[in-house]
Amino acid sequence: MTCHAVGLLHAVEMGPEIVAYLEGIDATLAPFGGRFLIHGGPREALEGQCDRDLIVIAFPDRAAARAWYASPAYRAILPFRQRHAKGEVFLIDGVEEGHRAADILRGA
């Protein structure tokens, strides 16, 4: 099942280390089948307000997502982001094609 690495970031301080992080992250994703689905961008608020940048990276499965995050290549650039941005980063599984909202009521 597809797994997503999700980041909700704010207080990003653009500078040389963030630039190095952005220039380096794509190469860290490739060996694990990771690809960006969402990478910040303009938001249109329909309800409430969100002051964070949303980043979503898709992986073939949770094992690949974990392996990417733990990889030496990613761990080498991770401190660049951590020193210059705040927020949450987590893994969450996707849903199967055809999933319906009420499926969670049945444990599907």
Buried (B, 14 or more C-beta within 10 A) or exposed (E): EBBBBBBBBEEBEEEEBBEEBBEBBEEBBEEBBBEBBBEEEEEEEEEEEEEBBBBBBBBBBBEBBBBBBEBEBBEEBBEBBEEBBEBEBEBEEBEEEEEEEEEEEEEE
